[in-house]
Amino acid sequence: WNHSGRNYDHVALSARYREDWISQKVCQIIPQDLTREWRKLDSDEAQEADTQFEVANIFREAHKWARLYGTSFIVLDIHKDRLIRFECTELPIYERQRNLWYSDSILIPLMQQIDNFHTTSFAAAQMVQEANTDIIKVEGLRNILQSDAGTSAMLNRFSEWKQIKSVFGVSILDASEEYEQKSIQLSGVKDLIWEYLKMVSASVSIPATRFLSASPDGMNATGESDLVNYIETLQGQHKAIYDPRLITVDKLLAAHFGLQEEDFKYEWSCIFPESAAQKAERC
């Protein structure tokens, strides 16, 4: 393995985010899920302050751009010390120093895998276009193509034949010409494409039911166990990533609105909307 230096190229990371839907999902899904239901504050005044300053939206944006670029900041004031820092892929100490004390984009180790999916998808699209190929055997074809006039006449002949076949659904050929159609077998292509997508999904610890909006494979598979594990992972990120940063934000909101810091005690809401029974069990 060698250093790619890809994290220094923010232009390439931005272009990948703009042009590639998989990269967008990788960067967006977890911040969206962590902030979709947000938190319930003990005080109505504190809840109003949180809503007015759109804290959930700010955290979602900061977390999303950290996943794309490696590190992002919420600027609380013009002074450099008033920053809330979000990280993505943490690096060993010497690598952090080489990286100017920034973390890495989550996309860097995924780029080859994502590109493999797009290559396979493009190849499959090309195969679909050529799935049915018309083959016509013409007597003396080699001699016909030896002159420009013969080649031009041949191209015009079969261009018109293709048009007649497409419009009228009939094939008109000379008695000496033979026609057959060759079909390409596409079985297995879909499975290969899905496998690449599932590998990307697994690489970012997002279940396929969430990342791909599709049901899992296998008999009696519901994906519920994967979703439970995912929710538990997100709950851990609430504690590890959001709680320490909200301490600073809540102190500033309390001072701004003339409230007590105790007013900003909160509990995290259930991450996914569920039935009453499911909510009681999970939360």
Secondary structure, DSSP 8 states (H G I E B T S, - for coil): -----GGG-HHHHHHHHHH-HHHHHHHHHHHHHHHSS-EEESSHHHHHHHHHTTHHHHHHHHHHHHHHHSEEEEE-SSSTTSEEEEESB---HHHHHHTTT--B-TTGGGHHHHHHHHHHHHHHHHHHHTSEEEEEE-TTHHHHTTSHHHHHHHHHHHHHHHHHHHHHS-----TT-EEEEEE---TTHHHHHHHHHHHHHHHTT--HHHHS----SSTT---HHHHHHHHHHHHHHIIIIIHHHHHHHHHHHHHHHT--GGGG-EEE--SS---HHHHHHH-
